[in-house]
Amino acid sequence: MATWLAQPSRFARLSRGRARIALALLAILLAATLGALAVPAPPPVSGDPGKRGDDQADVMLYESIVDGVRHGGNYYEVTAAALRAGDYPLRPFVTFRLPTLAVVQAAMPERGVIALLYALAGGVMLAWFARLRPAFVRAPPLVVAILLLAGGMGAFVQAELATFHEIWAGLLVALSLAQRRPGRWMAAVGLGTVALLIRETAALYVVVMAVLAWLEGERREAIAWTGGLALFALALAAHAYAVAQVVTPLDPASPGWAGMLGFGFFVEAMTLSTALRLAPAWLAALLVGLALFGWAAWREPVAIRALATFTAYAVLIGLFGRVDTFYWGLMVAPTLLVGLAFVPDGLRDLIAAAFRRRNITVQRVAS
């Protein structure tokens, strides 16, 4: 099997015993991904423009909020009215999105918003191209990796989704991850903090980055990530207070987020958020598992951070996601499929290590 990576994978140096354990864990992971076939699926999208209100109800909600703010409305009053009109819950306060994205978009012309979205998506592609180029020994596997990146970003260049918060936050998380390097983390922290101020669930990514920085002895970086979280906490407190001014005890409350749908639902969320939705469900599920394996195989600090981020969101979505919140997967969708580019070398090295012959040394003993 030809070598794709410029350096051996993380599995090349495993002992035979540990490699066999890793192979068993890979088999368990792939089997677990097939749990996606048993979880409930969200209602299918009709594709009929006349039924957009049903297919993209949330998108239309956010569009109406941006339009109301653009015409001089107060964000919280406009949002409360839109939620009531759409029969959405208004309690607890997190049913209101943070105002950052709506206020910024309301201040811009619609074409400017779309141009900014495309520019951000293009920035993610360029940043990951620069990050991945040294990883491969030849151009073809690099091209494959970039195509896989594009396969994870299909939803992020759809103009009609420009008001969707996960679209922007997911791109910012992907760009932040690409920008972070040992000793060079300021841009990554800044981008992660902006993602926080757009979508609260980006806090999970920032926590992962802070913890890993601390464990690696990067104290200043860990403090910077924690500072981003502190800023977010202040913004969230102000947001909660503002929401309380426009919500009444008679407004409906959310049914909660304890979906408890398990790992299979995370796999399904990733399938629906990427180009894998075009593949048969069983194949898409297995490819999600192999992508996770691929990230584990790449021997780079960014790969550990990516894998830890995917794991954290798998826990979040598996425990708290509901059928109608599968779009949480967009937070990590852009980069997931890139892991498939690391699978050939990782699998080759793991199998070679698992079935490596033991060296037997024969010594002659003089009688």
C-alpha positions in Angstrom: 0.0 0.0 0.0 1.4 3.4 -1.0 2.3 5.9 1.6 0.1 9.0 1.8 1.3 10.7 4.9 4.7 12.5 5.2 5.3 10.7 8.5 4.2 7.4 10.0 0.7 7.4 11.6 0.2 7.4 15.3 -0.3 3.6 15.2 3.0 2.8 13.6 4.8 2.6 16.9 2.3 0.6 18.9 3.3 -2.7 20.4 1.6 -5.8 19.0 -0.6 -6.1 22.0 -1.8 -2.5 22.0 -2.3 -2.6 18.2 -4.6 -5.6 18.6 -6.5 -3.8 21.3 -6.8 -0.8 19.0 -8.1 -3.0 16.2 -10.7 -4.4 18.5 -11.7 -0.9 19.5 -12.0 0.1 15.8 -14.3 -2.8 15.2 -16.5 -1.8 18.2 -16.6 1.8 16.9 -17.7 0.7 13.4 -20.3 -1.5 14.9 -21.5 1.3 17.1 -21.9 3.6 14.2 -24.5 1.3 12.7 -26.7 2.3 15.6 -27.6 5.3 13.4 -29.8 2.9 11.5 -32.1 2.5 14.5 -32.5 6.1 15.7 -35.5 8.1 14.6 -34.9 10.3 11.6 -36.1 13.9 11.2 -39.0 14.6 8.8 -37.8 14.5 5.2 -37.4 17.7 3.3 -39.9 17.9 0.4 -37.8 20.2 -1.8 -41.0 21.9 -2.9 -40.5 25.7 -2.8 -44.1 26.1 -1.9 -43.5 24.1 1.3 -40.5 26.1 2.5 -42.4 27.1 5.6 -42.4 23.5 6.6 -39.0 22.5 5.3 -37.1 25.4 6.7 -39.3 26.8 9.5 -36.3 27.7 11.7 -34.5 29.5 8.9 -37.6 31.5 8.1 -37.9 32.4 11.8 -34.4 33.8 11.8 -35.0 35.6 8.5 -38.1 37.3 10.0 -36.1 38.4 13.1 -33.3 39.9 11.0 -35.8 41.7 8.9 -37.6 43.1 12.0 -34.3 44.4 13.4 -33.3 45.8 10.0 -36.5 47.9 10.1 -35.7 49.4 13.5 -37.2 46.8 15.9 -35.6 45.9 19.2 -34.0 42.4 18.9 -35.7 40.9 22.0 -39.1 42.3 21.2 -38.9 41.2 17.6 -37.7 37.8 18.6 -40.4 37.3 21.2 -43.1 38.2 18.7 -41.6 35.9 16.1 -41.4 33.0 18.5 -45.0 33.5 19.6 -46.2 33.8 16.0 -44.5 30.5 15.1 -45.7 28.7 18.2 -42.2 28.2 19.5 -41.3 28.0 23.2 -40.0 31.2 24.8 -38.7 29.6 28.1 -36.0 29.1 29.3 -34.0 32.1 28.0 -31.7 29.9 25.7 -34.7 29.5 23.4 -33.7 33.0 22.2 -30.5 33.0 20.2 -27.8 35.5 21.2 -28.4 38.7 19.3 -24.9 38.9 17.7 -25.7 37.4 14.3 -29.1 39.0 13.8 -27.8 42.5 14.8 -24.8 42.3 12.5 -26.8 41.0 9.6 -29.5 43.6 10.1 -26.8 46.3 9.7 -25.6 44.9 6.4 -27.2 44.6 3.0 -28.3 41.0 2.1 -25.7 40.7 -0.6 -23.1 41.7 1.8 -24.1 39.0 4.2 -23.9 36.3 1.5 -20.5 37.7 0.4 -19.2 37.5 4.0 -20.5 33.9 4.3 -18.7 32.9 1.1 -15.5 34.7 2.2 -15.6 32.9 5.5 -16.1 29.5 3.8 -13.2 30.3 1.4 -11.0 31.2 4.4 -11.7 27.9 6.0 -10.8 26.1 2.8 -7.5 28.0 2.4 -6.6 27.6 6.1 -7.0 23.9 6.0 -5.2 23.6 2.7 -2.2 25.3 4.3 -2.6 23.0 7.3 -2.9 19.8 5.4 -0.3 20.4 2.6 2.8 19.4 4.7 0.9 16.3 5.9 1.0 14.5 2.6 3.9 13.3 0.4 2.2 13.8 -2.9 -0.5 16.0 -4.5 -3.2 13.4 -5.1 -3.9 12.6 -1.4 -3.9 16.3 -0.6 -6.5 16.8 -3.4 -8.6 14.0 -1.8 -8.3 15.7 1.6 -9.5 19.0 0.2 -12.4 17.3 -1.6 -13.4 15.7 1.6 -13.3 19.1 3.3 -15.6 20.4 0.6 -17.9 17.4 1.2 -18.3 18.6 4.8 -19.0 22.1 3.8 -21.9 21.8 1.4 -24.5 23.2 3.8 -22.2 26.1 4.6 -22.3 27.8 1.2 -26.1 27.7 0.8 -27.2 31.4 0.7 -30.7 30.5 2.0 -29.1 29.3 5.3 -27.2 32.5 5.9 -29.3 33.4 9.0 -28.8 30.0 10.6 -26.5 30.4 13.6 -24.8 27.0 13.3 -23.6 27.8 9.8 -21.5 30.7 11.0 -20.4 29.2 14.3 -19.4 25.9 12.6 -17.2 27.7 10.1 -15.6 29.8 12.8 -14.8 26.7 14.9 -13.3 25.0 11.8 -11.2 28.1 11.0 -10.1 28.5 14.7 -9.0 24.8 14.7 -6.9 25.3 11.6 -5.3 28.5 12.9 -4.2 27.0 16.3 -0.5 26.0 16.4 1.8 25.5 19.3 2.9 29.0 20.5 0.5 30.6 17.9 -3.0 30.6 19.4 -4.3 34.2 19.5 -6.2 34.1 16.3 -7.7 30.7 17.2 -8.9 32.1 20.6 -10.4 35.2 18.9 -12.3 33.1 16.3 -13.5 30.7 19.0 -14.8 33.6 21.1 -16.7 35.0 18.1 -18.2 31.6 17.6 -19.3 31.6 21.2 -21.1 35.0 20.8 -23.0 33.6 17.9 -24.0 30.1 19.2 -23.8 29.0 22.8 -22.9 25.4 21.9 -19.5 26.6 20.7 -18.6 26.8 24.4 -17.9 23.0 24.2 -15.2 23.6 21.7 -13.6 26.4 23.7 -13.7 24.2 26.9 -11.9 21.4 25.0 -9.2 23.8 23.7 -8.7 25.3 27.2 -8.4 21.9 28.8 -5.9 20.5 26.2 -3.8 23.7 26.4 -3.6 23.3 30.2 -2.7 19.6 30.0 0.1 20.4 27.5 1.5 23.0 29.8 0.4 26.0 27.6 -0.8 28.0 30.6 -1.1 31.4 28.8 -3.1 29.8 26.0 -5.4 28.1 28.5 -5.9 31.4 30.3 -6.8 33.0 27.0 -9.4 30.4 26.2 -10.8 30.7 29.7 -11.0 34.5 29.2 -13.1 33.9 26.1 -15.4 31.8 28.3 -15.6 34.5 30.9 -16.6 37.1 28.2 -19.2 34.7 27.0 -20.6 34.2 30.5 -21.0 38.0 30.9 -22.8 38.2 27.5 -25.0 35.2 28.4 -26.0 36.9 31.7 -26.9 40.1 30.0 -28.9 38.1 27.4 -30.8 36.2 30.1 -31.8 39.5 31.7 -32.9 41.0 28.4 -35.0 37.9 27.6 -36.7 38.1 31.0 -38.0 41.6 30.1 -40.1 40.3 27.2 -41.2 36.9 28.4 -44.3 36.2 30.5 -45.2 33.3 32.7 -47.9 32.3 30.2 -45.4 31.8 27.3 -44.8 28.2 26.5 -41.6 26.4 27.8 -39.3 24.1 25.9 -39.9 20.4 26.4 -36.2 20.1 27.3 -33.2 18.7 25.6 -32.7 15.3 27.3 -33.1 13.3 24.0 -30.9 10.5 25.1 -30.7 9.1 21.6 -27.2 7.9 21.9 -24.1 7.7 19.7 -26.1 6.6 16.7 -27.9 10.0 16.7 -24.5 11.8 16.5 -23.6 9.6 13.5 -26.9 10.4 11.9 -26.5 14.1 12.6 -23.0 14.1 10.9 -24.5 12.2 8.0 -27.3 14.7 7.5 -24.8 17.6 7.9 -22.3 16.5 5.2 -22.2 15.0 1.7 -22.6 11.6 3.4 -26.4 12.1 3.2 -26.1 11.1 -0.5 -24.7 7.6 0.4 -26.7 4.6 1.7 -27.3 5.0 5.4 -25.2 2.0 6.4 -22.2 3.1 4.3 -22.5 6.7 5.6 -22.5 5.5 9.2 -19.3 3.4 8.7 -17.6 6.3 7.0 -18.3 8.5 10.0 -16.6 5.9 12.2 -13.6 5.6 9.8 -13.3 9.4 9.7 -13.0 9.5 13.5 -10.4 6.7 13.3 -8.5 8.7 10.6 -8.2 11.7 12.9 -6.9 9.5 15.6 -4.2 8.2 13.2 -2.7 11.6 12.2 0.2 12.3 14.5 -0.3 16.0 14.8 -1.5 18.1 17.8 -4.4 19.5 15.7 -5.6 16.0 15.2 -5.9 15.4 18.9 -7.9 18.6 19.3 -10.1 17.8 16.4 -10.8 14.3 17.7 -11.5 15.6 21.2 -13.9 18.2 19.8 -15.8 15.5 17.8 -16.0 13.3 20.9 -17.3 16.2 23.0 -20.0 17.0 20.5 -20.9 13.3 20.1 -21.6 13.2 23.9 -23.6 16.5 23.7 -25.7 15.3 20.7 -26.1 11.8 22.0 -27.3 12.9 25.4 -29.2 16.1 24.8 -30.0 16.2 21.1 -33.6 15.7 19.9 -34.7 14.5 16.5 -35.4 18.2 15.5 -32.0 19.4 16.7 -29.9 17.2 14.4 -28.4 20.5 13.0 -26.2 20.7 16.1 -23.9 18.5 14.1 -23.1 21.5 11.9 -20.9 22.8 14.6 -18.2 20.2 13.7 -19.3 19.0 10.2 -16.8 21.0 8.1 -13.7 19.1 9.1 -15.0 15.6 10.0 -14.7 13.9 6.6 -11.0 15.1 6.3 -10.2 12.2 8.7 -10.9 9.8 5.9 -7.7 11.0 4.1 -5.7 9.6 7.1 -7.3 6.2 7.1 -5.1 4.4 4.5 -1.8 4.9 6.3 -3.5 4.6 9.8 -5.1 1.3 8.9 -2.0 -0.1 7.2 0.2 0.8 10.2 -2.3 -0.6 12.7 -2.6 -3.9 10.9 1.2 -4.2 10.5 1.7 -3.5 14.2 -1.0 -6.0 15.2 0.5 -8.8 13.2 4.1 -8.0 13.5 6.3 -11.1 14.2 8.1 -11.2 17.4 11.9 -11.0 17.2 13.6 -14.1 18.6 17.2 -13.8 19.7 19.3 -17.0 19.9 22.3 -16.9 22.0 25.1 -19.5 22.1 26.1 -20.6 25.6 29.5 -22.1 25.9 29.6 -25.2 28.0 
